[in-house]
Amino acid sequence: MTRFLIVPQWQGSPASRAMLLVDGATAITGDLPRRDTTVVDVPLEAGESLDTGVHRLSSLLRVRELIAAQLGGDASTVPAAHTVMVGGDCSITPFALSAIDTSDLAVLWCDAHPDLNDPRSSPSGAFSGMALTAILGGGEPQLALRPGIPAERVVLLGARNIDDGERARLAALTSLTVEDAQHPDAVAATIRATGASRIWVHVDVDVIDPAELEGVSDAVPFGVGAADLAATIRRVREDIPLAGATIAGFAPRSPADAVQDMGAILRLIGAVA
Protein backbone atom coordinates (compact mmCIF):
# COMPACT_ATOMS: atom_id res chain seq x y z
CA MET A 1 0.00 0.00 0.00
CA THR A 2 1.24 3.47 -0.90
CA ARG A 3 -0.10 6.68 0.52
CA PHE A 4 0.50 9.98 -1.29
CA LEU A 5 0.89 13.16 0.75
CA ILE A 6 0.81 16.30 -1.40
CA VAL A 7 2.68 19.24 0.14
CA PRO A 8 2.64 22.21 -2.27
CA GLN A 9 5.10 24.20 -0.19
CA TRP A 10 6.94 27.00 -1.97
CA GLN A 11 8.33 28.95 0.98
CA GLY A 12 11.59 26.98 1.08
CA SER A 13 12.45 27.66 -2.55
CA PRO A 14 14.96 30.29 -3.73
CA ALA A 15 13.27 30.64 -7.13
CA SER A 16 11.77 33.97 -8.16
CA ARG A 17 8.75 32.03 -9.44
CA ALA A 18 8.53 29.64 -6.51
CA MET A 19 4.74 29.53 -6.70
CA LEU A 20 5.12 27.36 -9.80
CA LEU A 21 5.86 24.54 -7.35
CA VAL A 22 2.20 24.70 -6.31
CA ASP A 23 1.19 24.18 -9.94
CA GLY A 24 3.59 21.26 -10.22
CA ALA A 25 2.19 19.51 -7.15
CA THR A 26 -1.34 20.07 -8.43
CA ALA A 27 -0.47 18.60 -11.82
CA ILE A 28 0.98 15.45 -10.25
CA THR A 29 -2.02 15.09 -7.94
CA GLY A 30 -4.31 14.77 -10.93
CA ASP A 31 -2.63 11.50 -11.91
CA LEU A 32 -2.68 9.88 -8.45
CA PRO A 33 -5.38 7.61 -6.97
CA ARG A 34 -7.80 9.93 -5.17
CA ARG A 35 -8.61 7.61 -2.29
CA ASP A 36 -4.93 7.23 -1.35
CA THR A 37 -4.03 10.92 -1.71
CA THR A 38 -4.11 13.67 0.92
CA VAL A 39 -3.35 17.33 0.20
CA VAL A 40 -1.76 19.35 3.01
CA ASP A 41 -3.20 22.84 3.41
CA VAL A 42 0.05 24.80 3.15
CA PRO A 43 -0.04 28.37 4.54
CA LEU A 44 -0.59 31.04 1.91
CA GLU A 45 1.66 33.61 3.54
CA ALA A 46 5.40 33.81 2.93
CA GLY A 47 6.22 33.92 6.65
CA GLU A 48 8.97 35.58 8.68
CA SER A 49 12.63 34.71 9.19
CA LEU A 50 12.27 35.10 13.00
CA ASP A 51 15.73 36.67 13.25
CA THR A 52 17.43 33.65 11.70
CA GLY A 53 19.23 33.21 8.40
CA VAL A 54 16.35 31.15 7.02
CA HIS A 55 13.81 33.02 4.92
CA ARG A 56 10.10 32.40 5.65
CA LEU A 57 10.92 30.28 8.70
CA SER A 58 7.58 30.76 10.43
CA SER A 59 5.67 29.21 7.53
CA LEU A 60 8.19 26.39 7.24
CA LEU A 61 7.69 25.50 10.89
CA ARG A 62 3.94 25.40 10.37
CA VAL A 63 4.28 23.04 7.40
CA ARG A 64 6.50 20.77 9.47
CA GLU A 65 3.74 20.56 12.09
CA LEU A 66 1.18 19.70 9.41
CA ILE A 67 3.38 16.94 7.97
CA ALA A 68 4.02 15.47 11.42
CA ALA A 69 0.28 15.33 12.07
CA GLN A 70 -0.26 13.44 8.82
CA LEU A 71 2.51 10.94 9.40
CA GLY A 72 1.17 10.17 12.85
CA GLY A 73 4.52 10.10 14.57
CA ASP A 74 6.04 7.05 12.86
CA ALA A 75 5.70 6.07 9.21
CA SER A 76 7.35 2.71 9.94
CA THR A 77 4.58 1.30 12.14
CA VAL A 78 2.99 -0.55 9.21
CA PRO A 79 5.84 -2.26 7.30
CA ALA A 80 3.70 -2.99 4.24
CA ALA A 81 2.82 0.69 3.79
CA HIS A 82 4.83 3.76 2.99
CA THR A 83 4.24 7.42 2.21
CA VAL A 84 5.29 9.20 -0.95
CA MET A 85 5.62 12.94 -0.36
CA VAL A 86 4.95 15.14 -3.38
CA GLY A 87 6.22 18.71 -3.27
CA GLY A 88 6.72 21.52 -3.34
CA ASP A 89 10.33 22.22 -2.49
CA CYS A 90 12.94 19.93 -0.97
CA SER A 91 12.29 21.15 2.59
CA ILE A 92 9.46 18.67 2.96
CA THR A 93 11.88 15.73 3.27
CA PRO A 94 13.58 16.81 6.52
CA PHE A 95 10.12 17.67 7.85
CA ALA A 96 8.95 14.14 7.10
CA LEU A 97 12.06 12.54 8.58
CA SER A 98 11.69 14.59 11.75
CA ALA A 99 8.33 12.86 12.28
CA ILE A 100 9.48 9.23 11.97
CA ASP A 101 11.98 6.83 13.50
CA THR A 102 15.27 7.25 11.62
CA SER A 103 17.44 5.04 13.82
CA ASP A 104 17.84 2.40 11.09
CA LEU A 105 17.25 4.63 8.07
CA ALA A 106 19.46 5.42 5.08
CA VAL A 107 18.75 8.33 2.74
CA LEU A 108 19.32 8.27 -1.01
CA TRP A 109 19.36 11.96 -2.01
CA CYS A 110 18.93 12.38 -5.78
CA ASP A 111 19.40 16.03 -6.66
CA ALA A 112 21.35 18.22 -9.05
CA HIS A 113 22.21 20.35 -5.99
CA PRO A 114 23.46 18.74 -2.76
CA ASP A 115 21.40 21.08 -0.53
CA LEU A 116 24.25 21.19 1.98
CA ASN A 117 24.36 24.90 2.75
CA ASP A 118 23.61 26.41 6.16
CA PRO A 119 22.34 29.90 7.07
CA ARG A 120 25.86 31.31 6.95
CA SER A 121 26.92 29.80 3.63
CA SER A 122 23.62 29.96 1.75
CA PRO A 123 23.65 32.48 -1.12
CA SER A 124 19.84 32.76 -0.98
CA GLY A 125 18.70 32.07 2.60
CA ALA A 126 16.24 29.50 1.19
CA PHE A 127 15.84 26.40 3.31
CA SER A 128 15.56 23.98 0.39
CA GLY A 129 19.28 24.57 -0.20
CA MET A 130 19.92 23.60 3.45
CA ALA A 131 17.60 20.59 3.59
CA LEU A 132 20.24 17.84 3.61
CA THR A 133 22.28 19.75 6.18
CA ALA A 134 19.23 19.68 8.45
CA ILE A 135 18.86 15.92 7.92
CA LEU A 136 22.47 15.51 9.06
CA GLY A 137 21.61 17.46 12.22
CA GLY A 138 23.23 20.76 11.24
CA GLY A 139 22.20 24.27 10.28
CA GLU A 140 19.35 26.20 11.88
CA PRO A 141 18.59 24.46 15.22
CA GLN A 142 14.83 24.91 14.87
CA LEU A 143 14.85 22.84 11.67
CA ALA A 144 17.66 20.33 12.23
CA LEU A 145 16.87 16.68 12.96
CA ARG A 146 17.63 15.59 16.51
CA PRO A 147 19.41 13.24 16.27
CA GLY A 148 20.64 13.79 12.77
CA ILE A 149 21.13 10.90 10.39
CA PRO A 150 24.83 9.91 10.37
CA ALA A 151 26.75 10.90 7.25
CA GLU A 152 27.66 7.27 6.57
CA ARG A 153 23.98 6.48 6.02
CA VAL A 154 23.45 9.26 3.44
CA VAL A 155 24.18 8.65 -0.24
CA LEU A 156 24.05 11.53 -2.72
CA LEU A 157 23.29 10.80 -6.37
CA GLY A 158 23.60 13.08 -9.39
CA ALA A 159 24.77 16.32 -7.74
CA ARG A 160 26.58 18.51 -10.24
CA ASN A 161 25.95 22.13 -9.20
CA ILE A 162 27.81 22.62 -5.94
CA ASP A 163 28.35 25.82 -3.93
CA ASP A 164 31.72 26.44 -2.29
CA GLY A 165 30.06 26.45 1.14
CA GLU A 166 28.78 22.91 0.59
CA ARG A 167 32.06 21.19 -0.16
CA ALA A 168 33.15 20.39 3.41
CA ARG A 169 29.89 18.56 4.19
CA LEU A 170 29.91 16.95 0.76
CA ALA A 171 33.29 15.39 1.44
CA ALA A 172 31.82 13.49 4.40
CA LEU A 173 29.15 11.80 2.27
CA THR A 174 29.18 9.01 -0.28
CA SER A 175 28.58 10.68 -3.63
CA LEU A 176 27.53 8.86 -6.78
CA THR A 177 27.71 10.43 -10.22
CA VAL A 178 25.21 10.69 -13.04
CA GLU A 179 27.02 7.80 -14.72
CA ASP A 180 26.64 5.66 -11.59
CA ALA A 181 22.87 5.78 -12.04
CA GLN A 182 23.36 3.62 -15.14
CA HIS A 183 24.54 0.78 -12.87
CA PRO A 184 21.69 -0.09 -10.47
CA ASP A 185 23.51 -3.06 -8.92
CA ALA A 186 26.42 -0.85 -7.89
CA VAL A 187 24.09 1.75 -6.38
CA ALA A 188 22.26 -0.98 -4.46
CA ALA A 189 25.59 -2.28 -3.14
CA THR A 190 26.45 1.21 -1.91
CA ILE A 191 23.14 1.44 -0.04
CA ARG A 192 23.61 -2.03 1.48
CA ALA A 193 27.02 -0.95 2.74
CA THR A 194 25.40 1.70 4.95
CA GLY A 195 24.02 -1.10 7.13
CA ALA A 196 20.56 0.47 7.19
CA SER A 197 17.44 -1.70 7.23
CA ARG A 198 15.13 0.91 5.61
CA ILE A 199 15.61 3.71 3.11
CA TRP A 200 14.04 7.05 2.27
CA VAL A 201 14.47 8.05 -1.37
CA HIS A 202 14.45 11.78 -2.09
CA VAL A 203 14.20 12.90 -5.72
CA ASP A 204 14.42 16.54 -6.71
CA VAL A 205 13.37 16.28 -10.33
CA ASP A 206 16.17 18.64 -11.39
CA VAL A 207 18.43 15.58 -11.10
CA ILE A 208 16.84 14.46 -14.38
CA ASP A 209 18.47 15.65 -17.59
CA PRO A 210 16.71 18.80 -18.89
CA ALA A 211 16.28 17.10 -22.26
CA GLU A 212 13.80 14.75 -20.57
CA LEU A 213 12.21 17.12 -18.04
CA GLU A 214 12.14 20.90 -18.38
CA GLY A 215 9.82 21.96 -15.55
CA VAL A 216 12.33 22.92 -12.87
CA SER A 217 13.42 26.23 -11.38
CA ASP A 218 17.16 25.77 -11.92
CA ALA A 219 17.94 23.34 -14.72
CA VAL A 220 21.40 21.77 -14.72
CA PRO A 221 22.61 20.04 -17.90
CA PHE A 222 23.96 16.51 -18.21
CA GLY A 223 21.59 14.92 -15.74
CA VAL A 224 20.35 11.42 -14.99
CA GLY A 225 17.99 9.69 -17.38
CA ALA A 226 14.52 9.16 -15.94
CA ALA A 227 14.53 5.48 -16.94
CA ASP A 228 17.95 4.97 -15.36
CA LEU A 229 16.88 6.57 -12.10
CA ALA A 230 13.64 4.60 -11.94
CA ALA A 231 15.53 1.34 -12.56
CA THR A 232 18.04 2.24 -9.85
CA ILE A 233 15.34 2.96 -7.28
CA ARG A 234 13.58 -0.30 -8.08
CA ARG A 235 16.84 -2.23 -7.72
CA VAL A 236 17.59 -0.61 -4.36
CA ARG A 237 14.12 -1.54 -3.13
CA GLU A 238 14.81 -5.20 -3.90
CA ASP A 239 17.37 -5.18 -1.06
CA ILE A 240 16.02 -2.64 1.43
CA PRO A 241 12.40 -1.79 2.26
CA LEU A 242 11.26 1.70 1.42
CA ALA A 243 10.31 3.74 4.49
CA GLY A 244 9.09 6.55 2.26
CA ALA A 245 10.00 8.78 -0.64
CA THR A 246 9.84 12.34 -1.89
CA ILE A 247 9.28 13.72 -5.38
CA ALA A 248 10.05 17.45 -5.22
CA GLY A 249 10.90 20.44 -7.36
CA PHE A 250 8.42 20.10 -10.22
CA ALA A 251 7.71 23.65 -11.44
CA PRO A 252 6.15 23.63 -14.93
CA ARG A 253 5.67 27.04 -16.50
CA SER A 254 2.30 26.16 -18.06
CA PRO A 255 -0.25 23.35 -18.10
CA ALA A 256 1.09 22.31 -21.51
CA ASP A 257 4.61 22.06 -20.11
CA ALA A 258 3.29 19.95 -17.23
CA VAL A 259 1.75 17.49 -19.68
CA GLN A 260 5.00 17.29 -21.62
CA ASP A 261 6.98 16.39 -18.49
CA MET A 262 4.43 14.07 -16.93
CA GLY A 263 5.83 10.93 -18.55
CA ALA A 264 9.12 11.29 -16.67
CA ILE A 265 7.32 12.25 -13.45
CA LEU A 266 5.04 9.21 -13.58
CA ARG A 267 8.01 6.94 -14.26
CA LEU A 268 9.51 8.15 -10.96
CA ILE A 269 6.19 7.85 -9.14
CA GLY A 270 5.94 4.28 -10.37
CA ALA A 271 9.40 3.49 -9.00
CA VAL A 272 8.62 4.71 -5.47
CA ALA A 273 4.96 3.73 -5.19
C-alpha positions as CSV (number, residue, x, y, z in Angstrom):
1,M,0.0,0.0,0.0
2,T,1.2,3.5,-0.9
3,R,-0.1,6.7,0.5
4,F,0.5,10.0,-1.3
5,L,0.9,13.2,0.7
6,I,0.8,16.3,-1.4
7,V,2.7,19.2,0.1
8,P,2.6,22.2,-2.3
9,Q,5.1,24.2,-0.2
10,W,6.9,27.0,-2.0
11,Q,8.3,28.9,1.0
12,G,11.6,27.0,1.1
13,S,12.5,27.7,-2.6
14,P,15.0,30.3,-3.7
15,A,13.3,30.6,-7.1
16,S,11.8,34.0,-8.2
17,R,8.8,32.0,-9.4
18,A,8.5,29.6,-6.5
19,M,4.7,29.5,-6.7
20,L,5.1,27.4,-9.8
21,L,5.9,24.5,-7.3
22,V,2.2,24.7,-6.3
23,D,1.2,24.2,-9.9
24,G,3.6,21.3,-10.2
25,A,2.2,19.5,-7.1
26,T,-1.3,20.1,-8.4
27,A,-0.5,18.6,-11.8
28,I,1.0,15.5,-10.2
29,T,-2.0,15.1,-7.9
30,G,-4.3,14.8,-10.9
31,D,-2.6,11.5,-11.9
32,L,-2.7,9.9,-8.4
33,P,-5.4,7.6,-7.0
34,R,-7.8,9.9,-5.2
35,R,-8.6,7.6,-2.3
36,D,-4.9,7.2,-1.4
37,T,-4.0,10.9,-1.7
38,T,-4.1,13.7,0.9
39,V,-3.3,17.3,0.2
40,V,-1.8,19.4,3.0
41,D,-3.2,22.8,3.4
42,V,0.0,24.8,3.2
43,P,0.0,28.4,4.5
44,L,-0.6,31.0,1.9
45,E,1.7,33.6,3.5
46,A,5.4,33.8,2.9
47,G,6.2,33.9,6.6
48,E,9.0,35.6,8.7
49,S,12.6,34.7,9.2
50,L,12.3,35.1,13.0
51,D,15.7,36.7,13.3
52,T,17.4,33.7,11.7
53,G,19.2,33.2,8.4
54,V,16.4,31.1,7.0
55,H,13.8,33.0,4.9
56,R,10.1,32.4,5.7
57,L,10.9,30.3,8.7
58,S,7.6,30.8,10.4
59,S,5.7,29.2,7.5
60,L,8.2,26.4,7.2
61,L,7.7,25.5,10.9
62,R,3.9,25.4,10.4
63,V,4.3,23.0,7.4
64,R,6.5,20.8,9.5
65,E,3.7,20.6,12.1
66,L,1.2,19.7,9.4
67,I,3.4,16.9,8.0
68,A,4.0,15.5,11.4
69,A,0.3,15.3,12.1
70,Q,-0.3,13.4,8.8
71,L,2.5,10.9,9.4
72,G,1.2,10.2,12.8
73,G,4.5,10.1,14.6
74,D,6.0,7.0,12.9
75,A,5.7,6.1,9.2
76,S,7.3,2.7,9.9
77,T,4.6,1.3,12.1
78,V,3.0,-0.5,9.2
79,P,5.8,-2.3,7.3
80,A,3.7,-3.0,4.2
81,A,2.8,0.7,3.8
82,H,4.8,3.8,3.0
83,T,4.2,7.4,2.2
84,V,5.3,9.2,-1.0
85,M,5.6,12.9,-0.4
86,V,5.0,15.1,-3.4
87,G,6.2,18.7,-3.3
88,G,6.7,21.5,-3.3
89,D,10.3,22.2,-2.5
90,C,12.9,19.9,-1.0
91,S,12.3,21.1,2.6
92,I,9.5,18.7,3.0
93,T,11.9,15.7,3.3
94,P,13.6,16.8,6.5
95,F,10.1,17.7,7.9
96,A,8.9,14.1,7.1
97,L,12.1,12.5,8.6
98,S,11.7,14.6,11.8
99,A,8.3,12.9,12.3
100,I,9.5,9.2,12.0
101,D,12.0,6.8,13.5
102,T,15.3,7.3,11.6
103,S,17.4,5.0,13.8
104,D,17.8,2.4,11.1
105,L,17.3,4.6,8.1
106,A,19.5,5.4,5.1
107,V,18.8,8.3,2.7
108,L,19.3,8.3,-1.0
109,W,19.4,12.0,-2.0
110,C,18.9,12.4,-5.8
111,D,19.4,16.0,-6.7
112,A,21.4,18.2,-9.1
113,H,22.2,20.4,-6.0
114,P,23.5,18.7,-2.8
115,D,21.4,21.1,-0.5
116,L,24.3,21.2,2.0
117,N,24.4,24.9,2.8
118,D,23.6,26.4,6.2
119,P,22.3,29.9,7.1
120,R,25.9,31.3,6.9
121,S,26.9,29.8,3.6
122,S,23.6,30.0,1.7
123,P,23.6,32.5,-1.1
124,S,19.8,32.8,-1.0
125,G,18.7,32.1,2.6
126,A,16.2,29.5,1.2
127,F,15.8,26.4,3.3
128,S,15.6,24.0,0.4
129,G,19.3,24.6,-0.2
130,M,19.9,23.6,3.4
131,A,17.6,20.6,3.6
132,L,20.2,17.8,3.6
133,T,22.3,19.8,6.2
134,A,19.2,19.7,8.4
135,I,18.9,15.9,7.9
136,L,22.5,15.5,9.1
137,G,21.6,17.5,12.2
138,G,23.2,20.8,11.2
139,G,22.2,24.3,10.3
140,E,19.4,26.2,11.9
141,P,18.6,24.5,15.2
142,Q,14.8,24.9,14.9
143,L,14.9,22.8,11.7
144,A,17.7,20.3,12.2
145,L,16.9,16.7,13.0
146,R,17.6,15.6,16.5
147,P,19.4,13.2,16.3
148,G,20.6,13.8,12.8
149,I,21.1,10.9,10.4
150,P,24.8,9.9,10.4
151,A,26.7,10.9,7.2
152,E,27.7,7.3,6.6
153,R,24.0,6.5,6.0
154,V,23.4,9.3,3.4
155,V,24.2,8.7,-0.2
156,L,24.0,11.5,-2.7
157,L,23.3,10.8,-6.4
158,G,23.6,13.1,-9.4
159,A,24.8,16.3,-7.7
160,R,26.6,18.5,-10.2
161,N,25.9,22.1,-9.2
162,I,27.8,22.6,-5.9
163,D,28.4,25.8,-3.9
164,D,31.7,26.4,-2.3
165,G,30.1,26.5,1.1
166,E,28.8,22.9,0.6
167,R,32.1,21.2,-0.2
168,A,33.1,20.4,3.4
169,R,29.9,18.6,4.2
170,L,29.9,16.9,0.8
171,A,33.3,15.4,1.4
172,A,31.8,13.5,4.4
173,L,29.1,11.8,2.3
174,T,29.2,9.0,-0.3
175,S,28.6,10.7,-3.6
176,L,27.5,8.9,-6.8
177,T,27.7,10.4,-10.2
178,V,25.2,10.7,-13.0
179,E,27.0,7.8,-14.7
180,D,26.6,5.7,-11.6
181,A,22.9,5.8,-12.0
182,Q,23.4,3.6,-15.1
183,H,24.5,0.8,-12.9
184,P,21.7,-0.1,-10.5
185,D,23.5,-3.1,-8.9
186,A,26.4,-0.9,-7.9
187,V,24.1,1.8,-6.4
188,A,22.3,-1.0,-4.5
189,A,25.6,-2.3,-3.1
190,T,26.5,1.2,-1.9
191,I,23.1,1.4,0.0
192,R,23.6,-2.0,1.5
193,A,27.0,-0.9,2.7
194,T,25.4,1.7,4.9
195,G,24.0,-1.1,7.1
196,A,20.6,0.5,7.2
197,S,17.4,-1.7,7.2
198,R,15.1,0.9,5.6
199,I,15.6,3.7,3.1
200,W,14.0,7.0,2.3
201,V,14.5,8.0,-1.4
202,H,14.4,11.8,-2.1
203,V,14.2,12.9,-5.7
204,D,14.4,16.5,-6.7
205,V,13.4,16.3,-10.3
206,D,16.2,18.6,-11.4
207,V,18.4,15.6,-11.1
208,I,16.8,14.5,-14.4
209,D,18.5,15.7,-17.6
210,P,16.7,18.8,-18.9
211,A,16.3,17.1,-22.3
212,E,13.8,14.8,-20.6
213,L,12.2,17.1,-18.0
214,E,12.1,20.9,-18.4
215,G,9.8,22.0,-15.6
216,V,12.3,22.9,-12.9
217,S,13.4,26.2,-11.4
218,D,17.2,25.8,-11.9
219,A,17.9,23.3,-14.7
220,V,21.4,21.8,-14.7
221,P,22.6,20.0,-17.9
222,F,24.0,16.5,-18.2
223,G,21.6,14.9,-15.7
224,V,20.4,11.4,-15.0
225,G,18.0,9.7,-17.4
226,A,14.5,9.2,-15.9
227,A,14.5,5.5,-16.9
228,D,18.0,5.0,-15.4
229,L,16.9,6.6,-12.1
230,A,13.6,4.6,-11.9
231,A,15.5,1.3,-12.6
232,T,18.0,2.2,-9.8
233,I,15.3,3.0,-7.3
234,R,13.6,-0.3,-8.1
235,R,16.8,-2.2,-7.7
236,V,17.6,-0.6,-4.4
237,R,14.1,-1.5,-3.1
238,E,14.8,-5.2,-3.9
239,D,17.4,-5.2,-1.1
240,I,16.0,-2.6,1.4
241,P,12.4,-1.8,2.3
242,L,11.3,1.7,1.4
243,A,10.3,3.7,4.5
244,G,9.1,6.6,2.3
245,A,10.0,8.8,-0.6
246,T,9.8,12.3,-1.9
247,I,9.3,13.7,-5.4
248,A,10.1,17.4,-5.2
249,G,10.9,20.4,-7.4
250,F,8.4,20.1,-10.2
251,A,7.7,23.7,-11.4
252,P,6.2,23.6,-14.9
253,R,5.7,27.0,-16.5
254,S,2.3,26.2,-18.1
255,P,-0.3,23.3,-18.1
256,A,1.1,22.3,-21.5
257,D,4.6,22.1,-20.1
258,A,3.3,19.9,-17.2
259,V,1.8,17.5,-19.7
260,Q,5.0,17.3,-21.6
261,D,7.0,16.4,-18.5
262,M,4.4,14.1,-16.9
263,G,5.8,10.9,-18.6
264,A,9.1,11.3,-16.7
265,I,7.3,12.2,-13.5
266,L,5.0,9.2,-13.6
267,R,8.0,6.9,-14.3
268,L,9.5,8.2,-11.0
269,I,6.2,7.9,-9.1
270,G,5.9,4.3,-10.4
271,A,9.4,3.5,-9.0
272,V,8.6,4.7,-5.5
273,A,5.0,3.7,-5.2
